Amino acid sequence: MKWEGLLKLIGNEAVFSSALLLSGEVSAAQMRLQLSRWVKAGKLLQLRRGLYALAPIWQKAEPPHPFLIANALQRGSYVSLQSALAFHGLIPEHVPVVTSVSPRRPETVRNKMGTFQFIHLADGLLFGYKRLEVAPRQFAFIASPEKALLDLVHLTAGSAAPAFFRELRLQNPDALSTQVLLELAKRSGKPKLVRAARIISRLQAEEEIEAL
């Protein structure tokens, strides 16, 4: 395949799999060799084995958003924890690592587009996320504000306590529904999450009274 043929085939895709190029009578070995050459030539960025993005000079649209890349790195994952909390404006800190939860094994992937951390979450807890537009014509699965907070509680020891939430310095209270938080916590079947949801509701109520 020639470079022009690749550009035509992938179109405006921000990220693509090498499997896309193997339809028809194509030698997998030759295609892998050609992809390797394009990577060495600086035309492609290899995000992980079998997953690529165009180098910036060849991109037709917006560069691939980190959340889009995270979803592609581990199928079945969604962005959550600190990354989702920052995305929804619930914590003030910049999060340099894209954090996701996944039914697969934990891993950290580093490539030229950033650092991506995946933490295992049981199948029964993989809910409470939506497909959101993160850049023009780019979509990624991201936890709701409430589910991102519950995922963090679930995966952090000693987190179902008022001190933990005060240290988080949660902001933008309008973005967090305590009713939804409690509903998701009950759906999880985890007493720790129900207890945390009630603590957060109480803390928010106290803050609202103090603001009057």
C-alpha positions as a Markdown table, in Angstrom:
| # | Residue | x | y | z |
|---|---|---|---|---|
| 1 | Met | 0.0 | 0.0 | 0.0 |
| 2 | Lys | 1.2 | 3.5 | -0.8 |
| 3 | Trp | 1.0 | 6.4 | 1.6 |
| 4 | Glu | -1.7 | 8.1 | -0.4 |
| 5 | Gly | -3.8 | 4.9 | -0.3 |
| 6 | Leu | -3.5 | 4.8 | 3.5 |
| 7 | Leu | -4.6 | 8.4 | 3.8 |
| 8 | Lys | -7.7 | 7.7 | 1.6 |
| 9 | Leu | -8.6 | 4.6 | 3.5 |
| 10 | Ile | -8.5 | 6.0 | 7.1 |
| 11 | Gly | -10.1 | 9.3 | 6.1 |
| 12 | Asn | -10.7 | 11.5 | 9.1 |
| 13 | Glu | -10.1 | 8.8 | 11.7 |
| 14 | Ala | -8.0 | 10.2 | 14.5 |
| 15 | Val | -6.9 | 6.7 | 15.6 |
| 16 | Phe | -6.9 | 3.5 | 13.5 |
| 17 | Ser | -6.1 | -0.2 | 13.9 |
| 18 | Ser | -3.8 | -2.1 | 11.6 |
| 19 | Ala | -6.6 | -4.6 | 11.3 |
| 20 | Leu | -8.4 | -2.0 | 9.1 |
| 21 | Leu | -5.6 | -2.4 | 6.5 |
| 22 | Leu | -5.7 | -6.2 | 6.3 |
| 23 | Ser | -8.9 | -6.7 | 4.2 |
| 24 | Gly | -8.5 | -8.6 | 0.9 |
| 25 | Glu | -5.4 | -10.2 | -0.3 |
| 26 | Val | -2.9 | -8.4 | 1.8 |
| 27 | Ser | 0.2 | -9.9 | 3.5 |
| 28 | Ala | 0.1 | -9.2 | 7.2 |
| 29 | Ala | 3.9 | -9.3 | 7.4 |
| 30 | Gln | 4.3 | -6.9 | 4.6 |
| 31 | Met | 1.7 | -4.5 | 6.0 |
| 32 | Arg | 3.4 | -4.6 | 9.4 |
| 33 | Leu | 6.8 | -3.8 | 7.7 |
| 34 | Gln | 5.2 | -0.9 | 5.8 |
| 35 | Leu | 3.7 | 0.5 | 9.0 |
| 36 | Ser | 7.0 | 0.2 | 10.8 |
| 37 | Arg | 8.7 | 2.2 | 8.0 |
| 38 | Trp | 6.1 | 4.9 | 8.2 |
| 39 | Val | 6.6 | 5.2 | 11.9 |
| 40 | Lys | 10.4 | 5.5 | 11.5 |
| 41 | Ala | 9.8 | 8.1 | 8.8 |
| 42 | Gly | 7.7 | 10.2 | 11.2 |
| 43 | Lys | 4.5 | 9.8 | 9.3 |
| 44 | Leu | 2.7 | 7.7 | 11.9 |
| 45 | Leu | 2.7 | 7.5 | 15.7 |
| 46 | Gln | 2.4 | 4.0 | 17.1 |
| 47 | Leu | 0.2 | 4.2 | 20.2 |
| 48 | Arg | 0.7 | 0.5 | 21.0 |
| 49 | Arg | 1.0 | -2.7 | 18.9 |
| 50 | Gly | -1.5 | -2.5 | 16.1 |
| 51 | Leu | -2.8 | 1.0 | 17.0 |
| 52 | Tyr | -1.7 | 4.1 | 15.2 |
| 53 | Ala | -2.4 | 7.8 | 14.7 |
| 54 | Leu | -1.2 | 10.1 | 11.9 |
| 55 | Ala | 1.7 | 12.4 | 12.8 |
| 56 | Pro | 0.5 | 16.0 | 13.4 |
| 57 | Ile | 1.6 | 17.2 | 10.0 |
| 58 | Trp | -0.7 | 14.7 | 8.3 |
| 59 | Gln | -3.7 | 15.2 | 10.5 |
| 60 | Lys | -6.7 | 16.6 | 8.6 |
| 61 | Ala | -8.7 | 17.6 | 11.7 |
| 62 | Glu | -8.2 | 17.9 | 15.4 |
| 63 | Pro | -5.4 | 15.8 | 17.0 |
| 64 | Pro | -6.7 | 12.7 | 18.7 |
| 65 | His | -8.0 | 13.6 | 22.1 |
| 66 | Pro | -6.3 | 11.7 | 25.0 |
| 67 | Phe | -9.7 | 10.3 | 26.1 |
| 68 | Leu | -10.3 | 8.9 | 22.6 |
| 69 | Ile | -6.9 | 7.3 | 22.7 |
| 70 | Ala | -7.5 | 5.8 | 26.1 |
| 71 | Asn | -10.7 | 4.1 | 24.9 |
| 72 | Ala | -8.9 | 2.7 | 21.9 |
| 73 | Leu | -5.9 | 1.4 | 23.9 |
| 74 | Gln | -8.2 | -0.8 | 26.0 |
| 75 | Arg | -11.5 | -1.8 | 24.5 |
| 76 | Gly | -14.3 | -1.9 | 27.0 |
| 77 | Ser | -12.7 | 0.8 | 29.2 |
| 78 | Tyr | -14.1 | 4.2 | 30.1 |
| 79 | Val | -12.3 | 7.3 | 31.4 |
| 80 | Ser | -13.0 | 7.7 | 35.2 |
| 81 | Leu | -11.4 | 8.6 | 38.5 |
| 82 | Gln | -9.4 | 11.8 | 38.6 |
| 83 | Ser | -9.4 | 12.3 | 34.8 |
| 84 | Ala | -13.2 | 12.3 | 34.7 |
| 85 | Leu | -13.6 | 14.4 | 37.8 |
| 86 | Ala | -11.3 | 17.0 | 36.3 |
| 87 | Phe | -13.2 | 16.8 | 33.0 |
| 88 | His | -16.5 | 17.5 | 34.8 |
| 89 | Gly | -14.9 | 20.4 | 36.8 |
| 90 | Leu | -15.2 | 18.7 | 40.1 |
| 91 | Ile | -11.5 | 18.9 | 41.2 |
| 92 | Pro | -9.2 | 21.8 | 40.6 |
| 93 | Glu | -6.0 | 19.9 | 39.8 |
| 94 | His | -4.6 | 19.2 | 36.3 |
| 95 | Val | -4.4 | 15.5 | 35.8 |
| 96 | Pro | -1.3 | 14.6 | 33.7 |
| 97 | Val | -2.2 | 10.9 | 33.5 |
| 98 | Val | -5.4 | 9.7 | 31.8 |
| 99 | Thr | -7.1 | 7.4 | 34.3 |
| 100 | Ser | -9.6 | 4.7 | 33.1 |
| 101 | Val | -11.3 | 1.7 | 34.5 |
| 102 | Ser | -11.6 | -1.6 | 32.6 |
| 103 | Pro | -12.7 | -5.2 | 33.0 |
| 104 | Arg | -9.2 | -6.2 | 31.8 |
| 105 | Arg | -5.9 | -6.4 | 33.7 |
| 106 | Pro | -4.4 | -3.3 | 35.1 |
| 107 | Glu | -1.7 | -1.6 | 33.0 |
| 108 | Thr | 0.0 | 1.7 | 32.3 |
| 109 | Val | 0.7 | 2.6 | 28.6 |
| 110 | Arg | 3.1 | 5.3 | 27.7 |
| 111 | Asn | 3.5 | 6.6 | 24.2 |
| 112 | Lys | 4.1 | 9.9 | 22.4 |
| 113 | Met | 0.6 | 11.0 | 23.1 |
| 114 | Gly | 0.9 | 10.7 | 26.9 |
| 115 | Thr | 0.5 | 8.3 | 29.8 |
| 116 | Phe | -2.6 | 6.2 | 30.2 |
| 117 | Gln | -3.4 | 4.2 | 33.3 |
| 118 | Phe | -6.0 | 1.4 | 33.4 |
| 119 | Ile | -7.3 | 0.0 | 36.7 |
| 120 | His | -9.3 | -3.2 | 36.9 |
| 121 | Leu | -13.0 | -2.9 | 37.8 |
| 122 | Ala | -15.3 | -5.8 | 38.2 |
| 123 | Asp | -17.9 | -6.3 | 35.4 |
| 124 | Gly | -20.8 | -5.6 | 37.8 |
| 125 | Leu | -19.5 | -2.1 | 38.4 |
| 126 | Leu | -19.0 | -1.1 | 34.8 |
| 127 | Phe | -21.9 | 1.3 | 34.5 |
| 128 | Gly | -22.6 | 5.0 | 34.9 |
| 129 | Tyr | -20.8 | 6.3 | 31.8 |
| 130 | Lys | -21.7 | 7.9 | 28.5 |
| 131 | Arg | -20.3 | 8.6 | 25.1 |
| 132 | Leu | -19.5 | 12.3 | 25.0 |
| 133 | Glu | -17.9 | 14.6 | 22.4 |
| 134 | Val | -14.5 | 15.5 | 23.6 |
| 135 | Ala | -13.3 | 17.3 | 20.4 |
| 136 | Pro | -15.0 | 18.1 | 17.1 |
| 137 | Arg | -16.3 | 14.7 | 15.8 |
| 138 | Gln | -14.3 | 12.8 | 18.4 |
| 139 | Phe | -16.2 | 10.8 | 21.1 |
| 140 | Ala | -15.1 | 8.9 | 24.2 |
| 141 | Phe | -16.8 | 6.9 | 26.9 |
| 142 | Ile | -16.5 | 8.9 | 30.2 |
| 143 | Ala | -17.9 | 8.3 | 33.6 |
| 144 | Ser | -20.6 | 10.6 | 34.9 |
| 145 | Pro | -19.4 | 12.9 | 37.7 |
| 146 | Glu | -21.2 | 10.8 | 40.3 |
| 147 | Lys | -19.8 | 7.4 | 39.0 |
| 148 | Ala | -16.2 | 8.8 | 38.7 |
| 149 | Leu | -16.4 | 9.8 | 42.3 |
| 150 | Leu | -17.8 | 6.4 | 43.3 |
| 151 | Asp | -15.1 | 4.6 | 41.3 |
| 152 | Leu | -12.5 | 6.5 | 43.1 |
| 153 | Val | -14.0 | 5.7 | 46.5 |
| 154 | His | -14.2 | 2.0 | 45.6 |
| 155 | Leu | -10.6 | 1.8 | 44.5 |
| 156 | Thr | -9.1 | 3.8 | 47.3 |
| 157 | Ala | -8.5 | 2.4 | 50.8 |
| 158 | Gly | -10.0 | 4.4 | 53.7 |
| 159 | Ser | -11.9 | 6.7 | 51.3 |
| 160 | Ala | -15.4 | 6.5 | 52.8 |
| 161 | Ala | -14.7 | 9.2 | 55.4 |
| 162 | Pro | -15.4 | 12.9 | 55.5 |
| 163 | Ala | -11.6 | 13.7 | 55.6 |
| 164 | Phe | -11.1 | 12.0 | 52.2 |
| 165 | Phe | -13.7 | 14.2 | 50.5 |
| 166 | Arg | -12.4 | 17.4 | 52.1 |
| 167 | Glu | -8.9 | 16.6 | 50.8 |
| 168 | Leu | -10.3 | 16.2 | 47.3 |
| 169 | Arg | -11.5 | 19.8 | 47.5 |
| 170 | Leu | -14.6 | 19.1 | 45.5 |
| 171 | Gln | -15.9 | 22.1 | 43.6 |
| 172 | Asn | -18.6 | 22.9 | 41.1 |
| 173 | Pro | -21.4 | 21.4 | 43.3 |
| 174 | Asp | -24.0 | 22.0 | 40.6 |
| 175 | Ala | -22.3 | 19.3 | 38.4 |
| 176 | Leu | -22.9 | 16.7 | 41.1 |
| 177 | Ser | -26.3 | 15.2 | 41.8 |
| 178 | Thr | -26.5 | 13.7 | 45.3 |
| 179 | Gln | -29.6 | 11.8 | 44.2 |
| 180 | Val | -27.9 | 10.2 | 41.3 |
| 181 | Leu | -24.9 | 9.6 | 43.5 |
| 182 | Leu | -27.0 | 7.6 | 45.9 |
| 183 | Glu | -28.9 | 5.7 | 43.2 |
| 184 | Leu | -25.6 | 4.6 | 41.6 |
| 185 | Ala | -24.2 | 3.7 | 45.0 |
| 186 | Lys | -27.2 | 1.5 | 45.7 |
| 187 | Arg | -27.0 | -0.1 | 42.3 |
| 188 | Ser | -23.4 | -1.1 | 43.0 |
| 189 | Gly | -24.5 | -3.2 | 46.0 |
| 190 | Lys | -21.4 | -2.0 | 47.9 |
| 191 | Pro | -22.2 | -0.7 | 51.4 |
| 192 | Lys | -19.0 | 1.3 | 51.3 |
| 193 | Leu | -20.3 | 3.3 | 48.3 |
| 194 | Val | -23.7 | 3.9 | 49.9 |
| 195 | Arg | -22.0 | 5.2 | 53.0 |
| 196 | Ala | -19.8 | 7.4 | 50.9 |
| 197 | Ala | -22.7 | 8.8 | 49.0 |
| 198 | Arg | -24.5 | 9.7 | 52.2 |
| 199 | Ile | -21.4 | 11.4 | 53.6 |
| 200 | Ile | -21.0 | 13.5 | 50.4 |
| 201 | Ser | -24.7 | 14.5 | 50.5 |
| 202 | Arg | -24.3 | 15.6 | 54.1 |
| 203 | Leu | -21.1 | 17.6 | 53.4 |
| 204 | Gln | -22.8 | 19.3 | 50.5 |
| 205 | Ala | -25.8 | 20.2 | 52.6 |
| 206 | Glu | -23.5 | 21.6 | 55.3 |
| 207 | Glu | -21.7 | 23.8 | 52.7 |
| 208 | Glu | -25.0 | 25.1 | 51.3 |
| 209 | Ile | -26.1 | 26.1 | 54.9 |
| 210 | Glu | -22.8 | 27.8 | 55.5 |
| 211 | Ala | -23.1 | 29.7 | 52.2 |
| 212 | Leu | -26.5 | 31.2 | 53.3 |
